[in-house]
């Protein structure tokens, strides 16, 4: 991999990390670690007061929503990464095409100059002496 490609990859990674950080901070809601449902709780245990049960359910629902948002953001970032890689590949293809076209144009220019020089002997001597 060339140095340019490595620099582009590094820049792309930094850009994606920045987008990921911004998306996470934009969709972040204040959730404490106690809000995340724990698997260690016994399923048959019930809270003593209905109000506490409702608050616990609301916190768990909020935690689940946060996890879903995070998964959605991760999916969006993966899609952006795939799109960026495809764009880089298309950029490489276009660059290659432009280089090939430039080479063909130079060859055609040389052929044109040579054909012009062969048609006009005086002009041919001037062109050949200038090179």
Secondary structure, DSSP 4 states (H G I P E B T S, - for coil): --HHHHHHHHHHHHHHHHHHHHHHHHH-----GGGSPPTTS-TT---SSHHHHHHHHHHHHHHHHHHHHHHHHHHHHHHHHHHHHHHHHHHHHHHHHHHHHHHHHHHHHHHHHHHHHHH-HHHHHHHHHH-
